[in-house]
């Protein structure tokens, strides 16, 4: 990969993707609040949906927060805690591998529903199918990268991604150089991940920002009236 292309993909593209993610999500929430939903198809083939959704969401959440903590925590913090680069790399491979396989199985079930059930397929929008295929490809790349990661259990390769990610968020110049010589599967994984951030505001993924946490702490209970039986007062 040429230096110019590497700089464009890993030095400029991250800021474009993150800017669109933030600004686009704010604009959509402000201008199209009623489109801010997951668009569930729960009434159709519910059992397959529940199993696939649980596996997919649990796996993706573990992967997301694992990447968040693993990439953005300063290397000095792990050194101060006595966690070697090799130990962190091995933990990432094991935890990420298990979560990745879970998410991949779940995504396979969800994708099967979308593709092979005519009723669900007829209600599936282009953006729904596109983002599911992108997530599926991203999971394949992530799981596929485990074999390459096993060849670098000293953790040296992992520190390159940490330096790159932290450099992006702290606006350090020349961050693309950190990943210039990594394996192509990692580069594809990074570019597709940034692309998912880029299209995020235009898909159903925005519902991730609307987890109903406030309902756990709300005061009182929801009152539901039952239909009175025959002969009972209304």
Secondary structure, DSSP 8 states (H G I E B T S, - for coil): --HHHHHIIIIIHHHHHHHHHHHHHHHHHHH-GGG-S----TTSSHHHHHHHHHHHHHHHHHHHHHHHHHHHS-HHHHHHTT--HHHHHHHHHHHHHHHHHHHHHHHHHHHHHHHH-HHHHHT--HHHHHHHHHHHHHHHHHHHHHHHHGGGTTSHHHHHHHHHHHHHHTT-TTGGGGGTTS-HHHHHHHHHHHHHHHHGGGSGGGGGGG--GGGGS-SS---------TTS--
